[in-house]
Amino acid sequence: MSAIPESFRAYVVDGENGGAVRPWRADQLGYGDVVIKVSWSSVNFKDGLASKPDGKVARISPLVLGIDLVGTVADAGETDLVVGTPVVVHGNELGVAHHGGYSEYARVPVEWVVRLPEGLSAREAMGLGTAGFTAALSVDALEAHGLCNDQGPVLVTGASGGVGSTAVVLLSHLGYQVVASTGTESAHDWLHELGAQKVIDRSQTTSAVKPLQKEQWAGAVDCVGGDTLAYVLSTLRYGGAVAASGNTGGAGLSTTVFPFILRGASLLGVDSVQCPLPRRQHIWNRLGTDLHSDGLRKIGTEETTLEGISTALSKVLAGKTLGRTVVRVG
């Protein structure tokens, strides 16, 4: 007997009809070893791009959107998972070339499946989602490089976005002196509440007119790229590192070798899509233990349903969201 009903709801986009909640079937879910009964997903900028015919993200059509999900195992197949186990899935091809989290059921390969740590509820996990995971991955990479909370200020660029705001909370929780950069003036007070000791306008972080400028940051989490990343590299303290994960400021990088050969700077690439499963599980375990804090609740989460996804996607594409939006699927 199948663990999936004959028909269930999913939010589906295609090139001709846009996005809508439609009946979906098990034989439409695509390949995979594990069937998950989905309880929550979230709204990300990448989901918005995948919803657009010219977004250059979606690789199949029709496509069930949703680049992350949390739920329970409904059918473990031949794997060592147990039915009822709470799990998280994100990255890989989910919601891009494989049907994603905006569906009451999902089928995915077992190597995509992360066991949800006991310290996180399903809703908390999607309050973090791909953005929170990327922030934690950035912090973990900086600490693995040697960053400690007594070395000086740490800059977070794009701080009012999902990755940036979570990074502010995580770094503050770990005792770092956090400086947040944002172009959203109305977000200044909110970023202070999240733990930023200082908030600066993003115009101050795009002034990389010299290969090297005054040393300021012990480390940085950059969610912007482009001129902002060039600025960060030119202002890192000796031996400092920047964990880079975004390109909203542009995919190009105009810099020189001087930050690297004269100050020993390091550029740490952060990828949440192809991140191997053991490291993915390690980061989620940290989010359920030493990185978990009450401050994460201050990020704020709007809640919507499958029927409200079109509106939520329009808001995230227009840059009108503050904090995170979770989707109640189940």
N, C-alpha and C positions, 0 to 999 in steps of 0.2 A: 504493500500500500504506500503510495507516494506521500511524502511529508508536506507537499505543496497542494493547496486546493486547486480545483480545476481552473478557477479564475480568481484573480486578485487585482488590486489597484496599483498602478505605477504612473509616474509622471514621465511622459515620453515626448521627445522632440524629433521632428524630421524637417527636412529642408523645405517642404511645401506648406505644411500646416502649423508650424510653430510648435509650442509646447502645450500639453493638456494632460489631465488625468484620464487614463484609459484603462479598460480591462486588459490584463496581461496573462499569459499562460506559462506553465513550466517549460514547455518546449521552446519558448522564446528567450529564455534567460541566458543562453550561451553555455560555454564549457565550464567545468570545475568539478572538484571532488566533494565539496561541502555545501549544503543548503543552509542558509541562515534566515531565520525569521527576524526581520528588521524592526527595531523599535524606534530608533532615532537616526537622523542624518543631520547635515548642516549645510549652510549656504556659503559658498566661497566664490571669490572672483573668477576662479577657473570654471566653476559651474556656469557663471554668467556668460563667459566666453564660449563655452560648449553649447550654449543655447542659441547662439547666433550663427547663421549660415556663413558669415564672413569672419567668425571668431578664430578660425585656424586651430581649433583644439579638437573638436569631435572628429573621430575617424571612421565611425559607422553611422548609418542612418537607416531606420529609426534608432534612437538611442535613449535608454533610461538614464537620466542624469543622476548626479550625486557622487562626488569623488571620495566620500567617506561614509561609513555606516557603523552602527553598533547594534547588536542583537544577540540572539541565542542560537546555538546550533540546533537545527531541526532535523537534519539528516547528516550523519558523519561519514557515510559511505565506507570506504576501506581504510580510513585514517584512524589515528589513535585518539581523536577528539571524542568527547562524550556528549550525547544529546542533552541539551539544556545548558551547556557551558556558555557563559557570557564571553563574547568576542568582539574585537574591533577589526575593521578592514579599511584600508585607505591606500592611496598611491597605486603603483603598478599601472594597470590599464583601466582601473575602475572609473566609471563615469566618463570615459574618453573613447576607448576601443572595446570596452566590456561593460555590459549593463550594470548600473551603479545603485546607489543607496536610496534613491527616491522610488522605492518599490517595497511592497509588504514582504516580499521574499527575494532573496538573491542567491545565486550559485557562483561560487568562486573557487579557484585553486587553493589547496590547503596551504601552500607556501606563502599565501597572502594573509593568512589568518593569525591574528595576535590575540592571546588570551587576555581578557580585561582584568587588570590587577584588582585585588579586593578593596584597595583604598579609593577606588573611583566608582561612582554610580554610572549607569548607562547615559543619563542625561549630562552628567558632568563630563563624561568622555567626549560627547559631541559638542559641549560648550567649548572644549579645547579643540577637538577636530584636527584637521590637517594643519591649520594655522598654529594651534598650540603645540602640536608635535614638532613642527618646524622650528618654533621658538626654543623648545626644550633641546632639540638637536643642536641648535646654534650654541646655546649655553654649555651643553655637554662638550662640544668641540673646543670651545674656548678654554674650559677647565682642563681638558685633556692636553691642551697645548701648554698649560702651566699657569693660567690666569687664577689669581687669588684675590680675595676681597680687600686686601690691605695694600694693593698696588696702585690705586688711584681710580679716577672716574672711568666709567664705562659708558660709551655712547650708544644709544639705540636710535636709528633713523627710521622714518616712516612709522613713528611710534603710535599713531592713532589707528593704525590698521590692526588686523587680527594677529599677525605674527609679532609686530612691534609691541602692541599693548601687552601681550602675554609675556614677551621677553622682559618688559619693564617689571611686571609682577614677580617673575621667577628670579631675576637678578636682585631685586630689592629683598625678597624673602631670604636669599642666600647671603645678605649682608653687604652687597655691593653699593657703591655710590653711583646712582644712575642719573645720567643726563639724557633727556628725551628730546628728539627733534621732530617737529611736525609742521605741516603747512595749514593745519586746522586750528585757528585761533580759539575757537569755542571748546577745544579739547584740553586746553592747558590745565584747568582746575581738575578735570577728570584724571589726567596723567599724574598730577601731584597726589591724588587720592590713591592711585595704583602703586605709588612708591617712588616716583621720580623726585629726586632732590632738586632738580633744576629742569626747566623746559625752555627750549630755544626754538626760534623760527627756522624753518628749513632753509631759508635764504642764507643763513649763516653756515650751512653745511654744503654749499655748492660753489664755494669760492676757491677752488683749487687752481689758482693762477700760477703757482710756483710748484716745482717738483717736491720741495720740502718746505713745510711751514712749522710754526711753533709746535713743539711736542705737547700734546694734551691728554690723549686717551690711553689708558692701560690696555683697553680692548674695545671692541665694538661689535654690535649686531646690526648689519646693514640689510634692510629690506627693500632698498630703492635701486641701487646700481647707478650706472651712468656717472654724471659729474659728482654726485654725492659720494659714491664709492671712491672716486679719485681723491676727493677732499679727505675722506677718512684715512686713506693710505698715507697722505702727505702730512697728517697730524698725529699719527700714532706715536706713542713713546717708544723708546728703544726696546726692541724685542717684543713689541705688542703684536696683536693679531686681530683681524676682522673676520667674522663669520658672515659670509654673503649668501643671500638666498633669493633676492628679488631683482626685478628689472623694470619696475614701473617708471623709473627715471631714465630708461634707455638701456639697450643691450650693449652699447659701445662703452669702452673704458679707455680714457685718455690719461695715461700716466707715464712714468719713466721707471727705470730700474733702481733709481736712487733710494726710495723707501726700503727696498729689499736688500741692497748691498751696502748702504750706509747706516741704516737703522735696524737691520735685521727683522724687518716687518714680515708678517706672514698673512697670506690671503687664503682663508679656509673656505672651500666650496661646500655648501650645505644643500643636499638633495634629499627631498622627502619622497620622491617617486620610486626610484629604484633601490632605496635603502634596503640592505639585506635583512631578512627576518630576525636573526639573533640581535642585531643592533636595534631594530624596530621594537622588539620586545623589551630590551634593556631600557630604552627611552620611556616607554609606557610604564614600566615598573617604577622608574624614577618619578614619573608624574603621579603615581599612586602612593609614593612614600616621601622621600626627602624634598621633592619639588612641589608637593601638594601643600596648599595653604589657603586660608580663608580669603586672602587677597584675590584669588582667582574669581571669586564670586563678584568682586567689584567691577570686573570687566563688563559684566552685564550681558544678558542674553535675551533677545526677542524670540518669541516662539511662534511658529506657524505650522500649518498642516500641508499636505500635498496640494490642496486646493489653493493655498496662498503662495505657492512657489513662484508663479509668474511675477507677482508683485515684488516678492523678495529679491528675485534675480534682477529686476529693473533697478531696485534701490542700490544693490551692491555694484552694479555696473556704473551707476551715476555717482558713486562715491558718497552716498547719503546714509551710510550705516556707521554706527559707532558701537564697537564691541562685536558680538557674534550673534548670528541668527541660527537657531536650531529648528529642525523639522521633526514634528511628531508624526512618525510614519505608522507605527503599530496602533 
